């Protein structure tokens, strides 16, 4: 018995040492844990039928899913746009029930232009879509809410103060909801005129389930994407002011936004606007609690991946990087992305099993692309026709949906899902 007890104690001691060693390896080498945790995300997209209606849709620009049985996609509709003027462009909202996509009835407050750019859902009974519509000849924010049964317009009076005027346009380009009582949206305000020049500034709005509150923090530049993991942790990405056109991001800590910070792209300092390789932008942001950290939490309990493009030596080049900042306090180096000419990334989605970046390949055989991280980035097959483009993507565990357009030759909504 004594011999058996000694063996048991030795075995438990070895197990304890190995467990501590494993945790140390995870802490020092988060990428090693990433490969093991997300290797099961192997994405291959196949086409699914879009809703058949008399209304022709030019593109779907965003999609949100809470499960394999519930997804919502939104987009602009230019079916009634003529060369002379916009006659009518109603909102477009499509819904997936686990079997088929159908067109939802959605309000269009403007008699002319109504565009939904982004949608986010915290459950199958709450979604929020944002964009812009035309009022008095100018663009103002448009937000619509889903309660599980129908869509309704949310007042924008606290976002766009006063009477709409052509000297100021405002639109929302991205929204992220963590619950029915907390959503964050970002966008751009443009003031001025073609004669006197334009001034671009950011707009950030917080929705509590009933009304919007506009953040007093505003920066010169544009924010085009936002992702939140809680009501005290959001990241938004975009560009600095037109004079710099440098990839930038801002961090929300639950009370206020940190300053608009330049993101250190893999191309280094890009120099003044107009110089060779001067431009860069963040076009997508996706945050997940503890991604790539295994059992070892990151600094804020979250990791945010960003994707975008730069022009090193005047050549359009995509990049993917990640940040774990508290108001920009820490910023990690960009990760190695797919080396392929002509990739134009426009959106991304990260879940606990990995990340997907989507967009368009700009070359002679222009078409949609999807790149997946499963230990390393790789391009995955899609069913998009030539000229097609992915614009939005959403994933639930190992299942993903991408939406976009089939292309200029035969404009129409593109929907693809993984098997």
Secondary structure, 3 states (H helix, E strand, C coil): CHHHHHHHHHHHHHHHHHHHHHHHHHHHCHHHHHHHHHCCCCCCEEECCCCCCCCCCCCCCEEEEEECCEEEEEECCCCCECCCCECCECCEEEEECCCCEEECCCCCCCCCEEEEEEEEEEECCEEEEEEEEEECCEEEEEEEEECCCCEEEECCCCCCCCCCECCEEEEEEEEEEEECCEEEEEEEEEEEECCCEEEEEEEEEEECCCCEEECCCCCEEEEEEEEEEECCEEEEEEEECCCCCCEEEEEECCCCECCCEECCCCCCCCCCCCCCCCCEEEEEEEEECCCCCCCCCCCCCCEEEEEEEEEECCEEEEEEEEECCCCCCCECCCECCCCCCCEEEEEEEEECCEEEEEEEECCCCCEEEEEEECCCEEEECCCCCCCCEEEEEEEECCEEEEEEECCCCCCCEEEEEEC
